[in-house]
Amino acid sequence: MEFFMMPLEEKQKYPMLPGTIQGYGQAFVFSEEQKLDWCNMFALGLEPHYIRNPKLWPTKPYDFSSQLSTVGSRHVSP
């Protein structure tokens, strides 16, 4: 939640580049049959490990990256 409360300039340091699915950006749903649906989003891949992109891990809030590392290191038992 803290990430989305930061100024736009700070969030834009972690852009979702065209053709990618990780980073900060907006999602749009276009349809002639409905109103425009829009939202801000921040998506990161954690598992499998090879899809991680640490360049997109924000340095603010200060503990964001360490929390991601903790979440990514947990293993869920089947």
mmCIF file as gemmi writes it, N, C-alpha and C atoms, coordinates in Angstrom:
data_model
loop_
_atom_site.group_PDB
_atom_site.id
_atom_site.type_symbol
_atom_site.label_atom_id
_atom_site.label_alt_id
_atom_site.label_comp_id
_atom_site.label_asym_id
_atom_site.label_entity_id
_atom_site.label_seq_id
_atom_site.pdbx_PDB_ins_code
_atom_site.Cartn_x
_atom_site.Cartn_y
_atom_site.Cartn_z
_atom_site.occupancy
_atom_site.B_iso_or_equiv
_atom_site.pdbx_formal_charge
_atom_site.auth_seq_id
_atom_site.auth_asym_id
_atom_site.pdbx_PDB_model_num
ATOM 1 N N . MET Axp A 1 ? 0.817 -1.175 0 1 0 ? 1 A 1
ATOM 2 C CA . MET Axp A 1 ? 0 0 0 1 0 ? 1 A 1
ATOM 3 C C . MET Axp A 1 ? 0.876 1.259 0 1 0 ? 1 A 1
ATOM 4 N N . GLU Axp A 2 ? 1.99 1.199 0.717 1 0 ? 2 A 1
ATOM 5 C CA . GLU Axp A 2 ? 2.877 2.364 0.775 1 0 ? 2 A 1
ATOM 6 C C . GLU Axp A 2 ? 3.408 2.733 -0.605 1 0 ? 2 A 1
ATOM 7 N N . PHE Axp A 3 ? 3.678 1.728 -1.429 1 0 ? 3 A 1
ATOM 8 C CA . PHE Axp A 3 ? 4.188 1.993 -2.779 1 0 ? 3 A 1
ATOM 9 C C . PHE Axp A 3 ? 3.21 2.867 -3.559 1 0 ? 3 A 1
ATOM 10 N N . PHE Axp A 4 ? 1.919 2.545 -3.521 1 0 ? 4 A 1
ATOM 11 C CA . PHE Axp A 4 ? 0.921 3.298 -4.28 1 0 ? 4 A 1
ATOM 12 C C . PHE Axp A 4 ? 0.656 4.678 -3.704 1 0 ? 4 A 1
ATOM 13 N N . MET Axp A 5 ? 1.054 4.923 -2.463 1 0 ? 5 A 1
ATOM 14 C CA . MET Axp A 5 ? 0.877 6.235 -1.85 1 0 ? 5 A 1
ATOM 15 C C . MET Axp A 5 ? 2.032 7.181 -2.187 1 0 ? 5 A 1
ATOM 16 N N . MET Axp A 6 ? 3.092 6.662 -2.794 1 0 ? 6 A 1
ATOM 17 C CA . MET Axp A 6 ? 4.241 7.498 -3.145 1 0 ? 6 A 1
ATOM 18 C C . MET Axp A 6 ? 3.9 8.39 -4.338 1 0 ? 6 A 1
ATOM 19 N N . PRO Axp A 7 ? 4.677 9.458 -4.551 1 0 ? 7 A 1
ATOM 20 C CA . PRO Axp A 7 ? 4.45 10.334 -5.703 1 0 ? 7 A 1
ATOM 21 C C . PRO Axp A 7 ? 4.597 9.562 -7.022 1 0 ? 7 A 1
ATOM 22 N N . LEU Axp A 8 ? 3.863 9.992 -8.021 1 0 ? 8 A 1
ATOM 23 C CA . LEU Axp A 8 ? 3.888 9.347 -9.328 1 0 ? 8 A 1
ATOM 24 C C . LEU Axp A 8 ? 5.305 9.236 -9.883 1 0 ? 8 A 1
ATOM 25 N N . GLU Axp A 9 ? 6.113 10.269 -9.705 1 0 ? 9 A 1
ATOM 26 C CA . GLU Axp A 9 ? 7.49 10.265 -10.215 1 0 ? 9 A 1
ATOM 27 C C . GLU Axp A 9 ? 8.303 9.108 -9.637 1 0 ? 9 A 1
ATOM 28 N N . GLU Axp A 10 ? 8.065 8.781 -8.375 1 0 ? 10 A 1
ATOM 29 C CA . GLU Axp A 10 ? 8.788 7.683 -7.725 1 0 ? 10 A 1
ATOM 30 C C . GLU Axp A 10 ? 8.325 6.338 -8.292 1 0 ? 10 A 1
ATOM 31 N N . LYS Axp A 11 ? 7.021 6.176 -8.459 1 0 ? 11 A 1
ATOM 32 C CA . LYS Axp A 11 ? 6.487 4.913 -8.988 1 0 ? 11 A 1
ATOM 33 C C . LYS Axp A 11 ? 6.927 4.686 -10.431 1 0 ? 11 A 1
ATOM 34 N N . GLN Axp A 12 ? 7.052 5.765 -11.185 1 0 ? 12 A 1
ATOM 35 C CA . GLN Axp A 12 ? 7.429 5.641 -12.598 1 0 ? 12 A 1
ATOM 36 C C . GLN Axp A 12 ? 8.89 5.241 -12.797 1 0 ? 12 A 1
ATOM 37 N N . LYS Axp A 13 ? 9.658 5.139 -11.738 1 0 ? 13 A 1
ATOM 38 C CA . LYS Axp A 13 ? 11.039 4.658 -11.835 1 0 ? 13 A 1
ATOM 39 C C . LYS Axp A 13 ? 11.084 3.155 -12.105 1 0 ? 13 A 1
ATOM 40 N N . TYR Axp A 14 ? 9.934 2.486 -12.003 1 0 ? 14 A 1
ATOM 41 C CA . TYR Axp A 14 ? 9.843 1.036 -12.159 1 0 ? 14 A 1
ATOM 42 C C . TYR Axp A 14 ? 8.79 0.697 -13.219 1 0 ? 14 A 1
ATOM 43 N N . PRO Axp A 15 ? 9.011 1.158 -14.465 1 0 ? 15 A 1
ATOM 44 C CA . PRO Axp A 15 ? 7.962 1.059 -15.482 1 0 ? 15 A 1
ATOM 45 C C . PRO Axp A 15 ? 7.723 -0.353 -16.009 1 0 ? 15 A 1
ATOM 46 N N . MET Axp A 16 ? 6.478 -0.605 -16.354 1 0 ? 16 A 1
ATOM 47 C CA . MET Axp A 16 ? 6.112 -1.815 -17.081 1 0 ? 16 A 1
ATOM 48 C C . MET Axp A 16 ? 6.315 -1.459 -18.557 1 0 ? 16 A 1
ATOM 49 N N . LEU Axp A 17 ? 7.379 -1.975 -19.128 1 0 ? 17 A 1
ATOM 50 C CA . LEU Axp A 17 ? 7.708 -1.651 -20.502 1 0 ? 17 A 1
ATOM 51 C C . LEU Axp A 17 ? 6.779 -2.383 -21.465 1 0 ? 17 A 1
ATOM 52 N N . PRO Axp A 18 ? 6.559 -1.821 -22.655 1 0 ? 18 A 1
ATOM 53 C CA . PRO Axp A 18 ? 5.698 -2.488 -23.638 1 0 ? 18 A 1
ATOM 54 C C . PRO Axp A 18 ? 6.176 -3.922 -23.896 1 0 ? 18 A 1
ATOM 55 N N . GLY Axp A 19 ? 5.236 -4.829 -23.934 1 0 ? 19 A 1
ATOM 56 C CA . GLY Axp A 19 ? 5.562 -6.224 -24.191 1 0 ? 19 A 1
ATOM 57 C C . GLY Axp A 19 ? 5.984 -7.004 -22.962 1 0 ? 19 A 1
ATOM 58 N N . THR Axp A 20 ? 5.978 -6.352 -21.789 1 0 ? 20 A 1
ATOM 59 C CA . THR Axp A 20 ? 6.346 -7.042 -20.554 1 0 ? 20 A 1
ATOM 60 C C . THR Axp A 20 ? 5.141 -7.069 -19.615 1 0 ? 20 A 1
ATOM 61 N N . ILE Axp A 21 ? 5.269 -7.862 -18.561 1 0 ? 21 A 1
ATOM 62 C CA . ILE Axp A 21 ? 4.153 -7.963 -17.611 1 0 ? 21 A 1
ATOM 63 C C . ILE Axp A 21 ? 4.587 -7.626 -16.191 1 0 ? 21 A 1
ATOM 64 N N . GLN Axp A 22 ? 5.817 -7.126 -16.032 1 0 ? 22 A 1
ATOM 65 C CA . GLN Axp A 22 ? 6.299 -6.759 -14.701 1 0 ? 22 A 1
ATOM 66 C C . GLN Axp A 22 ? 6.599 -5.268 -14.659 1 0 ? 22 A 1
ATOM 67 N N . GLY Axp A 23 ? 6.344 -4.668 -13.498 1 0 ? 23 A 1
ATOM 68 C CA . GLY Axp A 23 ? 6.624 -3.259 -13.295 1 0 ? 23 A 1
ATOM 69 C C . GLY Axp A 23 ? 5.358 -2.491 -12.964 1 0 ? 23 A 1
ATOM 70 N N . TYR Axp A 24 ? 5.489 -1.164 -12.882 1 0 ? 24 A 1
ATOM 71 C CA . TYR Axp A 24 ? 4.374 -0.28 -12.56 1 0 ? 24 A 1
ATOM 72 C C . TYR Axp A 24 ? 3.755 0.22 -13.857 1 0 ? 24 A 1
ATOM 73 N N . GLY Axp A 25 ? 2.45 0.209 -13.915 1 0 ? 25 A 1
ATOM 74 C CA . GLY Axp A 25 ? 1.763 0.721 -15.097 1 0 ? 25 A 1
ATOM 75 C C . GLY Axp A 25 ? 0.268 0.756 -14.879 1 0 ? 25 A 1
ATOM 76 N N . GLN Axp A 26 ? -0.43 0.921 -15.966 1 0 ? 26 A 1
ATOM 77 C CA . GLN Axp A 26 ? -1.877 0.968 -15.926 1 0 ? 26 A 1
ATOM 78 C C . GLN Axp A 26 ? -2.43 -0.167 -16.782 1 0 ? 26 A 1
ATOM 79 N N . ALA Axp A 27 ? -3.539 -0.676 -16.362 1 0 ? 27 A 1
ATOM 80 C CA . ALA Axp A 27 ? -4.231 -1.708 -17.13 1 0 ? 27 A 1
ATOM 81 C C . ALA Axp A 27 ? -5.524 -1.101 -17.662 1 0 ? 27 A 1
ATOM 82 N N . PHE Axp A 28 ? -5.765 -1.31 -18.915 1 0 ? 28 A 1
ATOM 83 C CA . PHE Axp A 28 ? -6.972 -0.8 -19.553 1 0 ? 28 A 1
ATOM 84 C C . PHE Axp A 28 ? -7.734 -1.956 -20.172 1 0 ? 28 A 1
ATOM 85 N N . VAL Axp A 29 ? -9.041 -1.915 -20.071 1 0 ? 29 A 1
ATOM 86 C CA . VAL Axp A 29 ? -9.884 -2.87 -20.766 1 0 ? 29 A 1
ATOM 87 C C . VAL Axp A 29 ? -10.745 -2.06 -21.711 1 0 ? 29 A 1
ATOM 88 N N . PHE Axp A 30 ? -10.568 -2.293 -23.007 1 0 ? 30 A 1
ATOM 89 C CA . PHE Axp A 30 ? -11.322 -1.562 -24.008 1 0 ? 30 A 1
ATOM 90 C C . PHE Axp A 30 ? -12.46 -2.434 -24.521 1 0 ? 30 A 1
ATOM 91 N N . SER Axp A 31 ? -13.648 -1.873 -24.535 1 0 ? 31 A 1
ATOM 92 C CA . SER Axp A 31 ? -14.799 -2.576 -25.061 1 0 ? 31 A 1
ATOM 93 C C . SER Axp A 31 ? -15.846 -1.551 -25.451 1 0 ? 31 A 1
ATOM 94 N N . GLU Axp A 32 ? -16.427 -1.737 -26.61 1 0 ? 32 A 1
ATOM 95 C CA . GLU Axp A 32 ? -17.497 -0.827 -27.034 1 0 ? 32 A 1
ATOM 96 C C . GLU Axp A 32 ? -18.766 -1.079 -26.247 1 0 ? 32 A 1
ATOM 97 N N . GLU Axp A 33 ? -18.816 -2.217 -25.547 1 0 ? 33 A 1
ATOM 98 C CA . GLU Axp A 33 ? -20.024 -2.594 -24.828 1 0 ? 33 A 1
ATOM 99 C C . GLU Axp A 33 ? -19.988 -2.235 -23.341 1 0 ? 33 A 1
ATOM 100 N N . GLN Axp A 34 ? -18.898 -1.638 -22.875 1 0 ? 34 A 1
ATOM 101 C CA . GLN Axp A 34 ? -18.807 -1.283 -21.461 1 0 ? 34 A 1
ATOM 102 C C . GLN Axp A 34 ? -17.999 -0.012 -21.293 1 0 ? 34 A 1
ATOM 103 N N . LYS Axp A 35 ? -18.058 0.549 -20.113 1 0 ? 35 A 1
ATOM 104 C CA . LYS Axp A 35 ? -17.26 1.72 -19.803 1 0 ? 35 A 1
ATOM 105 C C . LYS Axp A 35 ? -15.797 1.32 -19.726 1 0 ? 35 A 1
ATOM 106 N N . LEU Axp A 36 ? -14.921 2.294 -19.902 1 0 ? 36 A 1
ATOM 107 C CA . LEU Axp A 36 ? -13.493 2.055 -19.794 1 0 ? 36 A 1
ATOM 108 C C . LEU Axp A 36 ? -13.146 1.617 -18.371 1 0 ? 36 A 1
ATOM 109 N N . ASP Axp A 37 ? -12.442 0.509 -18.265 1 0 ? 37 A 1
ATOM 110 C CA . ASP Axp A 37 ? -11.994 0.007 -16.972 1 0 ? 37 A 1
ATOM 111 C C . ASP Axp A 37 ? -10.497 0.294 -16.887 1 0 ? 37 A 1
ATOM 112 N N . TRP Axp A 38 ? -10.058 0.951 -15.815 1 0 ? 38 A 1
ATOM 113 C CA . TRP Axp A 38 ? -8.669 1.388 -15.69 1 0 ? 38 A 1
ATOM 114 C C . TRP Axp A 38 ? -8.203 1.209 -14.262 1 0 ? 38 A 1
ATOM 115 N N . CYS Axp A 39 ? -6.937 0.822 -14.099 1 0 ? 39 A 1
ATOM 116 C CA . CYS Axp A 39 ? -6.385 0.723 -12.752 1 0 ? 39 A 1
ATOM 117 C C . CYS Axp A 39 ? -4.87 0.876 -12.796 1 0 ? 39 A 1
ATOM 118 N N . ASN Axp A 40 ? -4.306 1.343 -11.692 1 0 ? 40 A 1
ATOM 119 C CA . ASN Axp A 40 ? -2.855 1.347 -11.51 1 0 ? 40 A 1
ATOM 120 C C . ASN Axp A 40 ? -2.479 -0.026 -10.992 1 0 ? 40 A 1
ATOM 121 N N . MET Axp A 41 ? -1.339 -0.526 -11.433 1 0 ? 41 A 1
ATOM 122 C CA . MET Axp A 41 ? -0.909 -1.831 -10.958 1 0 ? 41 A 1
ATOM 123 C C . MET Axp A 41 ? 0.607 -1.9 -10.887 1 0 ? 41 A 1
ATOM 124 N N . PHE Axp A 42 ? 1.066 -2.801 -10.05 1 0 ? 42 A 1
ATOM 125 C CA . PHE Axp A 42 ? 2.495 -3.055 -9.925 1 0 ? 42 A 1
ATOM 126 C C . PHE Axp A 42 ? 2.643 -4.559 -9.834 1 0 ? 42 A 1
ATOM 127 N N . ALA Axp A 43 ? 3.238 -5.161 -10.847 1 0 ? 43 A 1
ATOM 128 C CA . ALA Axp A 43 ? 3.347 -6.616 -10.916 1 0 ? 43 A 1
ATOM 129 C C . ALA Axp A 43 ? 4.807 -7.036 -10.91 1 0 ? 43 A 1
ATOM 130 N N . LEU Axp A 44 ? 5.097 -8.039 -10.111 1 0 ? 44 A 1
ATOM 131 C CA . LEU Axp A 44 ? 6.441 -8.605 -10.05 1 0 ? 44 A 1
ATOM 132 C C . LEU Axp A 44 ? 6.34 -10.122 -10.069 1 0 ? 44 A 1
ATOM 133 N N . GLY Axp A 45 ? 7.239 -10.758 -10.791 1 0 ? 45 A 1
ATOM 134 C CA . GLY Axp A 45 ? 7.308 -12.21 -10.781 1 0 ? 45 A 1
ATOM 135 C C . GLY Axp A 45 ? 8.334 -12.657 -9.755 1 0 ? 45 A 1
ATOM 136 N N . LEU Axp A 46 ? 7.971 -13.609 -8.921 1 0 ? 46 A 1
ATOM 137 C CA . LEU Axp A 46 ? 8.888 -14.119 -7.902 1 0 ? 46 A 1
ATOM 138 C C . LEU Axp A 46 ? 9.27 -15.572 -8.137 1 0 ? 46 A 1
ATOM 139 N N . GLU Axp A 47 ? 8.343 -16.365 -8.602 1 0 ? 47 A 1
ATOM 140 C CA . GLU Axp A 47 ? 8.595 -17.785 -8.826 1 0 ? 47 A 1
ATOM 141 C C . GLU Axp A 47 ? 8.116 -18.16 -10.215 1 0 ? 47 A 1
ATOM 142 N N . PRO Axp A 48 ? 8.834 -18.947 -10.953 1 0 ? 48 A 1
ATOM 143 C CA . PRO Axp A 48 ? 10.142 -19.484 -10.609 1 0 ? 48 A 1
ATOM 144 C C . PRO Axp A 48 ? 11.202 -18.383 -10.553 1 0 ? 48 A 1
ATOM 145 N N . HIS Axp A 49 ? 12.26 -18.668 -9.858 1 0 ? 49 A 1
ATOM 146 C CA . HIS Axp A 49 ? 13.294 -17.69 -9.541 1 0 ? 49 A 1
ATOM 147 C C . HIS Axp A 49 ? 13.835 -16.974 -10.782 1 0 ? 49 A 1
ATOM 148 N N . TYR Axp A 50 ? 13.937 -17.663 -11.909 1 0 ? 50 A 1
ATOM 149 C CA . TYR Axp A 50 ? 14.56 -17.06 -13.101 1 0 ? 50 A 1
ATOM 150 C C . TYR Axp A 50 ? 13.737 -15.922 -13.718 1 0 ? 50 A 1
ATOM 151 N N . ILE Axp A 51 ? 12.468 -15.766 -13.343 1 0 ? 51 A 1
ATOM 152 C CA . ILE Axp A 51 ? 11.688 -14.658 -13.9 1 0 ? 51 A 1
ATOM 153 C C . ILE Axp A 51 ? 11.813 -13.376 -13.084 1 0 ? 51 A 1
ATOM 154 N N . ARG Axp A 52 ? 12.507 -13.434 -11.964 1 0 ? 52 A 1
ATOM 155 C CA . ARG Axp A 52 ? 12.674 -12.24 -11.121 1 0 ? 52 A 1
ATOM 156 C C . ARG Axp A 52 ? 13.469 -11.168 -11.857 1 0 ? 52 A 1
ATOM 157 N N . ASN Axp A 53 ? 13.072 -9.925 -11.642 1 0 ? 53 A 1
ATOM 158 C CA . ASN Axp A 53 ? 13.786 -8.786 -12.2 1 0 ? 53 A 1
ATOM 159 C C . ASN Axp A 53 ? 14.047 -7.793 -11.068 1 0 ? 53 A 1
ATOM 160 N N . PRO Axp A 54 ? 15.142 -7.984 -10.307 1 0 ? 54 A 1
ATOM 161 C CA . PRO Axp A 54 ? 15.415 -7.122 -9.151 1 0 ? 54 A 1
ATOM 162 C C . PRO Axp A 54 ? 15.521 -5.636 -9.489 1 0 ? 54 A 1
ATOM 163 N N . LYS Axp A 55 ? 15.766 -5.275 -10.748 1 0 ? 55 A 1
ATOM 164 C CA . LYS Axp A 55 ? 15.805 -3.853 -11.117 1 0 ? 55 A 1
ATOM 165 C C . LYS Axp A 55 ? 14.451 -3.188 -10.916 1 0 ? 55 A 1
ATOM 166 N N . LEU Axp A 56 ? 13.391 -3.991 -10.887 1 0 ? 56 A 1
ATOM 167 C CA . LEU Axp A 56 ? 12.051 -3.455 -10.688 1 0 ? 56 A 1
ATOM 168 C C . LEU Axp A 56 ? 11.626 -3.473 -9.224 1 0 ? 56 A 1
ATOM 169 N N . TRP Axp A 57 ? 12.496 -3.921 -8.336 1 0 ? 57 A 1
ATOM 170 C CA . TRP Axp A 57 ? 12.167 -3.963 -6.912 1 0 ? 57 A 1
ATOM 171 C C . TRP Axp A 57 ? 12.456 -2.589 -6.309 1 0 ? 57 A 1
ATOM 172 N N . PRO Axp A 58 ? 11.439 -1.859 -5.899 1 0 ? 58 A 1
ATOM 173 C CA . PRO Axp A 58 ? 11.618 -0.504 -5.384 1 0 ? 58 A 1
ATOM 174 C C . PRO Axp A 58 ? 12.519 -0.426 -4.157 1 0 ? 58 A 1
ATOM 175 N N . THR Axp A 59 ? 13.224 0.676 -4.056 1 0 ? 59 A 1
ATOM 176 C CA . THR Axp A 59 ? 14.037 0.939 -2.871 1 0 ? 59 A 1
ATOM 177 C C . THR Axp A 59 ? 13.213 1.665 -1.803 1 0 ? 59 A 1
ATOM 178 N N . LYS Axp A 60 ? 12.044 2.155 -2.181 1 0 ? 60 A 1
ATOM 179 C CA . LYS Axp A 60 ? 11.115 2.795 -1.245 1 0 ? 60 A 1
ATOM 180 C C . LYS Axp A 60 ? 9.775 2.111 -1.411 1 0 ? 60 A 1
ATOM 181 N N . PRO Axp A 61 ? 9.023 1.839 -0.404 1 0 ? 61 A 1
ATOM 182 C CA . PRO Axp A 61 ? 9.405 1.953 0.988 1 0 ? 61 A 1
ATOM 183 C C . PRO Axp A 61 ? 10.665 1.147 1.277 1 0 ? 61 A 1
ATOM 184 N N . TYR Axp A 62 ? 11.378 1.544 2.3 1 0 ? 62 A 1
ATOM 185 C CA . TYR Axp A 62 ? 12.732 1.043 2.533 1 0 ? 62 A 1
ATOM 186 C C . TYR Axp A 62 ? 12.824 -0.464 2.657 1 0 ? 62 A 1
ATOM 187 N N . ASP Axp A 63 ? 11.8 -1.132 3.155 1 0 ? 63 A 1
ATOM 188 C CA . ASP Axp A 63 ? 11.882 -2.578 3.359 1 0 ? 63 A 1
ATOM 189 C C . ASP Axp A 63 ? 11.183 -3.393 2.271 1 0 ? 63 A 1
ATOM 190 N N . PHE Axp A 64 ? 10.787 -2.76 1.188 1 0 ? 64 A 1
ATOM 191 C CA . PHE Axp A 64 ? 10.052 -3.446 0.124 1 0 ? 64 A 1
ATOM 192 C C . PHE Axp A 64 ? 10.832 -4.64 -0.437 1 0 ? 64 A 1
ATOM 193 N N . SER Axp A 65 ? 12.081 -4.423 -0.808 1 0 ? 65 A 1
ATOM 194 C CA . SER Axp A 65 ? 12.89 -5.497 -1.396 1 0 ? 65 A 1
ATOM 195 C C . SER Axp A 65 ? 13.129 -6.64 -0.417 1 0 ? 65 A 1
ATOM 196 N N . SER Axp A 66 ? 13.379 -6.311 0.843 1 0 ? 66 A 1
ATOM 197 C CA . SER Axp A 66 ? 13.612 -7.379 1.814 1 0 ? 66 A 1
ATOM 198 C C . SER Axp A 66 ? 12.346 -8.195 2.039 1 0 ? 66 A 1
ATOM 199 N N . GLN Axp A 67 ? 11.192 -7.549 1.998 1 0 ? 67 A 1
ATOM 200 C CA . GLN Axp A 67 ? 9.94 -8.28 2.143 1 0 ? 67 A 1
ATOM 201 C C . GLN Axp A 67 ? 9.712 -9.191 0.942 1 0 ? 67 A 1
ATOM 202 N N . LEU Axp A 68 ? 10.047 -8.722 -0.26 1 0 ? 68 A 1
ATOM 203 C CA . LEU Axp A 68 ? 9.911 -9.573 -1.446 1 0 ? 68 A 1
ATOM 204 C C . LEU Axp A 68 ? 10.821 -10.788 -1.352 1 0 ? 68 A 1
ATOM 205 N N . SER Axp A 69 ? 12.036 -10.57 -0.908 1 0 ? 69 A 1
ATOM 206 C CA . SER Axp A 69 ? 12.971 -11.688 -0.767 1 0 ? 69 A 1
ATOM 207 C C . SER Axp A 69 ? 12.434 -12.721 0.21 1 0 ? 69 A 1
ATOM 208 N N . THR Axp A 70 ? 11.821 -12.258 1.299 1 0 ? 70 A 1
ATOM 209 C CA . THR Axp A 70 ? 11.257 -13.164 2.289 1 0 ? 70 A 1
ATOM 210 C C . THR Axp A 70 ? 10.099 -13.958 1.689 1 0 ? 70 A 1
ATOM 211 N N . VAL Axp A 71 ? 9.207 -13.274 0.979 1 0 ? 71 A 1
ATOM 212 C CA . VAL Axp A 71 ? 8.079 -13.948 0.354 1 0 ? 71 A 1
ATOM 213 C C . VAL Axp A 71 ? 8.567 -14.939 -0.692 1 0 ? 71 A 1
ATOM 214 N N . GLY Axp A 72 ? 9.541 -14.535 -1.494 1 0 ? 72 A 1
ATOM 215 C CA . GLY Axp A 72 ? 10.058 -15.397 -2.542 1 0 ? 72 A 1
ATOM 216 C C . GLY Axp A 72 ? 10.81 -16.602 -2.035 1 0 ? 72 A 1
ATOM 217 N N . SER Axp A 73 ? 11.325 -16.528 -0.806 1 0 ? 73 A 1
ATOM 218 C CA . SER Axp A 73 ? 12.09 -17.654 -0.285 1 0 ? 73 A 1
ATOM 219 C C . SER Axp A 73 ? 11.218 -18.682 0.425 1 0 ? 73 A 1
ATOM 220 N N . ARG Axp A 74 ? 9.954 -18.358 0.646 1 0 ? 74 A 1
ATOM 221 C CA . ARG Axp A 74 ? 9.031 -19.306 1.29 1 0 ? 74 A 1
ATOM 222 C C . ARG Axp A 74 ? 8.635 -20.373 0.281 1 0 ? 74 A 1
ATOM 223 N N . HIS Axp A 75 ? 8.526 -21.579 0.763 1 0 ? 75 A 1
ATOM 224 C CA . HIS Axp A 75 ? 8.077 -22.681 -0.093 1 0 ? 75 A 1
ATOM 225 C C . HIS Axp A 75 ? 6.753 -23.187 0.45 1 0 ? 75 A 1
ATOM 226 N N . VAL Axp A 76 ? 5.805 -23.333 -0.447 1 0 ? 76 A 1
ATOM 227 C CA . VAL Axp A 76 ? 4.5 -23.82 -0.05 1 0 ? 76 A 1
ATOM 228 C C . VAL Axp A 76 ? 4.459 -25.321 -0.269 1 0 ? 76 A 1
ATOM 229 N N . SER Axp A 77 ? 4.067 -26.055 0.756 1 0 ? 77 A 1
ATOM 230 C CA . SER Axp A 77 ? 3.963 -27.511 0.652 1 0 ? 77 A 1
ATOM 231 C C . SER Axp A 77 ? 2.669 -27.869 -0.06 1 0 ? 77 A 1
ATOM 232 N N . PRO Axp A 78 ? 2.714 -28.898 -0.911 1 0 ? 78 A 1
ATOM 233 C CA . PRO Axp A 78 ? 1.481 -29.309 -1.626 1 0 ? 78 A 1
ATOM 234 C C . PRO Axp A 78 ? 0.481 -29.932 -0.684 1 0 ? 78 A 1
